[in-house]
């Protein structure tokens, strides 16, 4: 991911020489996720997220933007209205760090040739990013009387890495995603811009929540990774004592992959290359 960020920075410097205006700013808002443990985006818990961005206005219609964004996602079956999810009883939380390169297409002219710019400019955007995630879950330890947080990927909760299944590999904690969304830029001063943006990230992993396919043999997970791993792999017995899900029972939905999203406010400062740069009302 460091190489990706350096690439964005170098490209930004290269484009700066041909861009009319460059903006640098901060972004803040909420991050959420859509996957196996959510029924819809509106039911997903919202977590604070923030970062910084560099925007290069190539012409009145097209802008390039690179950003760094850090936030978090989570979900729990205990909040579901579906009996399957309530019985499954899984939960997770994860921090998300992303480095993105996006193209913004303005739906009205951002500025005119004389430097005057519109007060309100709606836009759509799409791009590519690399991101890091690390799903975790809490488990109460009756011996210590404390709730302990465990990283789930090393525990092979769906049989990843078990000797019996050599082809079932642990999932990667780094991935690519395709950001897409909408926003509005509000030019309220000569050098300051405030915007509102909402976007989704289509990932190519089904493991943001550590849930994807089927239950593995819990005794094999326990033997190779320990009893804690087995408890976190199958948590149905916490709500239905004595019940264990048989091998190959559906644990998640293999036909869909996970998404995460961000909505928030962007504030930027514009470095002006033209002497005349005034705001028009509309």
C-alpha positions in Angstrom: 0.0 0.0 0.0 2.9 2.4 0.6 4.0 1.9 -3.0 0.5 2.8 -4.1 0.5 6.0 -2.1 3.9 7.0 -3.4 2.5 6.4 -7.0 -0.5 8.7 -6.3 1.9 11.4 -4.9 4.2 11.2 -7.9 1.3 11.3 -10.4 -0.1 14.3 -8.5 3.2 16.2 -8.9 3.3 15.3 -12.6 -0.2 16.5 -13.3 0.3 19.6 -11.2 2.3 21.3 -14.0 -0.6 21.0 -16.4 -3.5 21.6 -13.9 -5.0 25.0 -13.6 -5.9 24.6 -9.9 -4.8 22.3 -7.1 -6.8 21.7 -3.9 -5.6 20.0 -0.7 -8.0 19.3 2.1 -9.5 17.1 4.9 -12.4 14.8 4.9 -14.5 13.5 7.8 -17.7 11.5 8.3 -18.9 8.0 8.8 -17.9 4.6 7.4 -20.2 1.5 7.2 -20.3 -1.9 5.6 -22.7 -4.2 3.7 -22.1 -7.9 3.8 -23.1 -11.2 5.4 -23.9 -9.7 8.8 -26.1 -6.8 7.5 -29.6 -6.9 6.0 -29.2 -3.4 4.4 -26.8 -0.5 4.4 -29.1 1.6 6.7 -28.9 -1.1 9.4 -25.1 -1.1 9.5 -23.4 0.6 12.4 -21.7 3.9 11.5 -18.2 4.6 12.6 -16.2 7.8 12.5 -13.8 8.1 9.6 -11.4 10.8 8.4 -8.5 11.5 6.1 -6.9 13.9 3.6 -7.1 14.4 -0.1 -5.4 16.1 -3.1 -7.6 17.3 -6.0 -6.3 18.4 -9.3 -8.8 20.3 -11.5 -7.7 19.3 -15.0 -10.4 21.4 -16.7 -13.9 22.7 -15.9 -15.4 19.2 -16.1 -12.8 16.7 -14.9 -10.8 16.5 -11.6 -8.4 13.9 -10.3 -8.4 13.1 -6.6 -6.2 11.0 -4.4 -7.1 10.4 -0.8 -6.1 8.6 2.3 -9.0 7.5 4.5 -9.1 5.7 7.8 -12.2 4.4 9.5 -14.0 1.4 10.9 -16.8 -1.1 10.3 -18.7 -3.6 12.4 -21.9 -5.7 12.6 -23.5 -8.3 14.8 -26.1 -10.9 14.2 -27.7 -10.1 17.5 -29.3 -7.0 16.0 -30.9 -8.9 13.1 -34.6 -9.6 12.6 -33.9 -12.9 10.8 -33.9 -16.2 12.8 -31.0 -17.6 10.8 -28.8 -14.7 11.8 -29.9 -14.7 15.4 -29.0 -18.4 15.7 -25.7 -17.9 13.9 -24.8 -15.2 16.5 -21.6 -14.0 14.8 -20.1 -10.5 15.1 -17.0 -8.6 14.0 -15.3 -5.2 13.9 -12.5 -4.0 11.8 -10.4 -0.9 11.0 -10.2 0.1 7.4 -7.3 2.0 5.8 -7.6 3.0 2.2 -5.5 4.8 -0.4 -7.6 5.8 -3.4 -7.2 7.4 -6.9 -10.5 8.7 -8.3 -11.8 10.7 -11.3 -14.5 13.2 -10.7 -16.9 14.3 -13.5 -18.6 17.6 -12.8 -22.2 17.9 -13.9 -21.8 21.6 -14.4 -18.7 23.7 -15.1 -16.5 24.0 -12.1 -15.0 27.2 -13.4 -14.8 29.3 -16.5 -11.8 30.2 -18.6 -11.5 33.6 -16.8 -11.2 31.9 -13.5 -14.8 32.5 -12.3 -16.3 29.4 -10.6 -19.8 28.3 -9.9 -21.1 28.4 -6.4 -22.6 24.9 -6.4 -21.1 22.0 -8.5 -22.6 18.5 -8.3 -20.3 15.6 -9.5 -20.0 11.9 -9.8 -16.9 9.9 -9.2 -15.3 6.5 -9.8 -11.8 5.1 -9.3 -9.7 2.4 -7.7 -8.2 1.9 -4.2 -6.2 -0.4 -2.1 -7.3 -1.0 1.4 -6.3 -3.0 4.5 -8.7 -4.6 6.9 -8.4 -7.0 9.9 -11.7 -8.5 11.3 -11.8 -9.1 15.0 -14.4 -10.4 17.5 -14.9 -10.1 21.3 -15.2 -13.2 23.5 -15.9 -13.3 27.2 -13.3 -15.3 29.2 -15.0 -16.8 32.2 -11.6 -17.6 33.9 -10.3 -14.0 33.9 -13.8 -12.4 33.9 -12.7 -10.1 31.0 -13.8 -9.7 27.4 -10.9 -10.3 25.1 -10.6 -9.2 21.4 -9.2 -11.7 19.0 -8.0 -11.3 15.4 -10.1 -13.7 13.3 -8.1 -14.3 10.1 -5.3 -16.3 11.9 -7.9 -18.6 13.5 -9.1 -20.2 10.3 -12.8 -19.9 11.3 -14.0 -21.6 8.1 -11.3 -24.1 7.9 -8.6 -22.0 6.2 -5.2 -23.4 6.7 -6.3 -26.7 8.2 -4.0 -29.6 7.4 -7.0 -31.6 6.1 -7.8 -28.8 3.5 -4.4 -27.7 2.0 -6.2 -25.8 -0.8 -8.2 -23.7 1.5 -5.9 -20.8 2.1 -6.2 -17.9 4.6 -7.7 -14.8 3.0 -5.6 -11.7 2.3 -6.1 -8.7 4.6 -5.2 -6.3 1.7 -7.4 -5.9 -1.3 -8.5 -3.7 -4.2 -11.9 -1.9 -4.4 -13.8 0.2 -6.9 -15.0 3.5 -5.3 -18.1 5.1 -6.9 -20.4 7.8 -5.7 -21.8 11.3 -5.9 -21.0 14.7 -4.3 -21.5 18.4 -4.3 -18.8 21.1 -4.2 -19.7 24.4 -2.6 -17.3 27.3 -3.4 -18.0 29.7 -0.5 -14.7 31.8 -0.7 -12.0 32.5 -3.2 -9.7 29.7 -1.9 -12.0 27.6 0.2 -14.4 24.8 -0.9 -16.7 22.7 1.2 -18.3 19.6 -0.2 -20.6 16.7 0.7 -19.8 13.3 -0.6 -21.3 9.8 -0.5 -19.7 6.7 -2.0 -19.6 2.9 -1.9 -16.5 0.7 -2.3 -17.1 -2.5 -4.2 -14.5 -5.0 -2.9 -13.3 -8.3 -4.3 -13.3 -10.1 -1.0 -16.1 -11.8 1.0 -14.2 -11.7 4.2 -14.5 -8.1 5.5 -16.6 -9.7 8.2 -14.7 -13.1 8.3 -17.9 -14.8 7.1 -18.2 -16.2 3.6 -18.8 -20.0 3.1 -19.4 -23.0 5.3 -18.7 -24.3 8.7 -15.7 -26.6 9.0 -15.3 -29.4 11.6 -15.1 -27.7 14.9 -12.9 -30.4 16.4 -10.3 -29.9 13.7 -10.3 -26.2 14.2 -9.9 -26.8 18.0 -7.1 -29.3 17.5 -5.0 -27.0 15.1 -5.8 -23.5 16.4 -7.1 -24.1 19.9 -10.5 -24.1 21.6 -10.8 -20.3 21.4 -10.8 -20.5 17.6 -13.5 -23.2 17.7 -15.7 -21.0 19.9 -15.3 -18.1 17.6 -15.9 -20.2 14.5 -19.3 -21.5 15.7 -21.2 -19.3 18.2 -24.6 -20.8 17.9 -24.2 -22.7 21.2 -24.1 -19.3 23.0 -27.8 -18.8 22.2 -28.8 -22.4 21.7 -26.8 -24.4 24.3 -25.6 -27.7 23.0 -26.2 -27.0 19.3 -23.3 -27.2 16.9 -23.5 -26.6 13.2 -22.4 -29.6 11.1 -19.7 -29.4 8.6 -20.7 -27.8 5.2 -23.7 -26.0 6.8 -24.0 -22.5 5.3 -22.2 -19.9 7.5 -22.3 -17.1 4.9 -23.3 -16.3 1.3 -20.7 -17.2 -1.2 -22.6 -15.6 -4.1 -22.0 -12.1 -2.9 -19.0 -10.1 -2.0 -18.7 -7.4 0.7 -18.9 -3.6 0.3 -18.1 -0.7 2.5 -19.0 3.0 2.2 -18.2 6.5 3.3 -20.3 9.6 3.6 -19.0 12.9 4.9 -17.8 16.5 4.5 -14.8 17.6 2.6 -13.0 21.0 3.1 -10.2 22.1 0.9 -7.9 25.0 0.2 -7.2 25.9 -3.4 -3.8 26.9 -4.7 -4.6 29.4 -7.5 -2.5 29.6 -10.6 -4.6 32.3 -12.3 -4.7 35.9 -11.0 -8.5 36.1 -11.5 -10.5 33.5 -9.6 -13.9 34.8 -8.5 -17.1 33.1 -7.5 -20.2 33.5 -9.6 -23.6 33.0 -7.9 -24.7 30.2 -10.4 
